[in-house]
Amino acid sequence: MALCDAIDHPRVGVTIDTFHANIEEKDLPQAISSAGRRLKHVHASENDRGLLGSGHVDFPGIIRTLREIGYSGSLMIEGFGYSPEETTAPGALWADIHVSPADIAFQGAQYLASLR
């Protein structure tokens, strides 16, 4: 954030990736609050990159904090679904074979919408 402040340009900011922040941050909502106006982009991903809401990432707290800071940037869903057509894709190694990329996107969007 200090680098963002030093550059002081409206197109320079912070991205929060909830998968990685889940590893590095003790409190994701607090990390988002700390980024404040510098936050430009959010990647929503569960701790195992599965269906949002199926793991332990605090999405209710994250969404609440995004609202509190007046976040109006992009929020994208990031995950690995299994697709039998893509046998060398990351989802073939890490994903639940019962969860498709479409499930990650559509069920994730429904879950996030339910947190309003």
C-alpha positions in Angstrom: 0.0 0.0 0.0 3.0 2.3 0.6 4.0 1.8 -3.0 0.5 2.7 -4.2 0.7 5.8 -2.1 4.1 6.7 -3.4 3.1 6.3 -7.0 -0.2 8.1 -6.4 -1.9 7.2 -9.7 -5.6 6.2 -9.9 -4.7 3.1 -12.0 -2.3 1.7 -9.4 -3.7 -0.3 -6.6 -4.1 -3.5 -4.7 -5.6 -6.9 -5.7 -6.9 -9.2 -3.0 -7.0 -12.9 -4.0 -8.9 -14.7 -1.2 -7.1 -18.0 -1.9 -3.7 -16.5 -1.3 -4.8 -14.0 1.3 -6.3 -17.0 3.2 -2.8 -18.3 3.6 -1.0 -15.0 4.4 -3.6 -12.9 6.3 -4.9 -13.6 9.8 -8.1 -11.6 9.1 -9.2 -11.1 5.5 -11.9 -8.5 6.2 -9.3 -6.5 8.1 -6.9 -6.8 5.2 -9.6 -5.5 2.8 -10.4 -2.7 5.2 -6.7 -1.7 5.4 -6.5 -1.6 1.6 -9.5 0.8 1.5 -9.5 3.1 -1.5 -6.4 1.4 -2.9 -8.3 -1.9 -3.5 -8.9 -2.2 -7.2 -9.7 -5.9 -7.9 -10.9 -8.9 -5.9 -10.4 -12.6 -6.8 -13.0 -14.6 -4.9 -11.7 -18.2 -4.4 -12.3 -20.7 -1.7 -9.4 -22.0 0.4 -9.3 -25.2 -1.8 -10.4 -23.3 -5.0 -13.6 -25.2 -4.9 -17.2 -23.9 -4.7 -17.5 -20.6 -2.9 -19.0 -21.2 0.6 -17.8 -24.8 0.8 -14.6 -24.0 2.7 -13.5 -21.7 5.4 -12.9 -18.3 3.7 -15.0 -15.7 5.5 -17.0 -14.5 2.5 -19.8 -13.0 4.5 -17.2 -10.8 6.3 -15.5 -10.0 3.0 -18.6 -8.9 1.3 -19.7 -6.9 4.3 -16.3 -5.1 4.4 -16.3 -4.5 0.7 -19.6 -2.7 1.2 -18.3 -0.8 4.2 -15.3 0.6 2.3 -17.5 1.5 -0.7 -15.7 -0.9 -3.1 -17.0 -0.5 -6.6 -14.3 -2.4 -8.5 -14.4 -5.8 -10.1 -14.9 -9.1 -8.2 -14.2 -12.2 -10.2 -14.7 -15.9 -9.2 -11.5 -17.9 -9.5 -11.5 -21.7 -9.1 -10.6 -25.0 -10.6 -13.5 -27.1 -11.8 -13.0 -30.5 -13.4 -13.5 -30.9 -17.2 -12.9 -34.3 -18.8 -12.0 -32.4 -22.1 -9.1 -30.7 -20.4 -7.0 -33.6 -18.9 -3.9 -31.5 -18.5 -5.6 -28.4 -17.0 -5.1 -27.6 -13.3 -8.6 -28.8 -12.5 -7.7 -32.3 -13.6 -5.1 -32.4 -10.8 -6.7 -30.4 -8.0 -10.5 -30.2 -8.5 -13.3 -32.3 -7.3 -14.4 -34.3 -10.3 -18.0 -33.7 -9.5 -17.6 -29.9 -9.8 -17.4 -28.3 -13.3 -16.0 -24.9 -14.2 -19.6 -23.9 -14.8 -20.5 -24.9 -11.3 -17.7 -22.8 -9.9 -19.0 -19.8 -11.8 -22.7 -20.1 -11.5 -23.0 -21.6 -8.1 -20.3 -19.1 -6.9 -22.3 -16.2 -8.3 -25.5 -17.4 -6.6 -23.6 -17.8 -3.3 -22.2 -14.3 -3.4 -25.5 -12.9 -4.4 -27.1 -14.6 -1.3 -24.7 -12.6 1.0 -26.4 -9.3 0.3 
